[in-house]
Amino acid sequence: MTHEQTAIRTTYFSIAANTALALIKGLAGIFGNSYALIADAIESTTDILSSVLVLFGLKYAKRPADENHPYGHGKIEPLVTFLVVAFLVTSATIIAYESIQNIQTPHQVPKSWTLWVLGGIILWKEISYRIVIKKSKITNSSSLRADAWHHRSDAITSIMAFIGISIALWLGKGFETADDWAALLASLLILYNSYLIFRPALGEIMDEHRYDDLLEEIRQKSIKVDGVIATEKCYIRKTGMKYHIDLHAIVDGELTVREGHEIAHELKDYLQETIPNLGNILIHVEPDS
């Protein structure tokens, strides 16, 4: 199975999980008098929409390179990530606004059974996060990583709701708004996580260098190719799940153009065979001085 197929299947998993949880949270929140759970349901609903966006981005990024897009269509991924972050920020804003409104409005203490619902949700969302984040690392997908953090932020919101409801039930009268305060705190945590998702995607769209480990691996493997004495400049930029490389290889200055050309091809082939997820590789031959 290709990385693209793995990422798409993982996104279908996210959509199904978020749909089920949005319904469970919404019903439990309404019948259990818990706004923290309703806030959770709101976030899960935005998670569904963002996962659909991720799915669209991944399918679009699969398109092969063409005349207008010689490096492929992978740049759609960080753009989709920006949209996913926008959904996160929107849901956090809605949750914060509604929490403040509910704090100012007297209401009943949440039902005790909502804690059992939240316990199951927290466990499932953390499992979902670990599944999706593992797949994002395998595929090098920034949008899938953003989708994973949706699961983690959902788990954080549920933990805050669990704490708030527990306080309200334990301390009783006068602490009915504890779960609303918990939802407000959760919205701030969601905003912080949104920045953590946004920053790498911004670096990707700006071709920022963030790949020191890959650069070192390229240098070490390059000198294993016969005829390559050393490497000089090496530029890496990420497009979707692929890394495009511009590499200066130093060879014997007495070689003919044809010999230098053959070494460059051997180096390119070797890098693509031994390092996964490499896209276009441009080798510039430099004479040894």
Secondary structure by P-SEA (a helix, b strand, c coil): ccaaaaaaaaaaaaaaaaaaaaaaaaaaaaaaccaaaaaaaaaaaaaaaaaaaaaaaaaaaacccccccccccccaaaaaaaaaaaaaaaaaaaaaaaaaaaaaccccccccaaaaaaaaaaaaaaaaaaaaaaaaaaaccaaaaaaaaaaaaaaaaaaaaaaaaaaaaaacccccaaaaaaaaaaaaaaaaaaaaaaaaaaaaaacccccaaaaaaaaaaaaaccccccccbbbbbbcccbbbbbbbbbccccccaaaaaaaaaaaaaaaaaccccccbbbbbbbccc
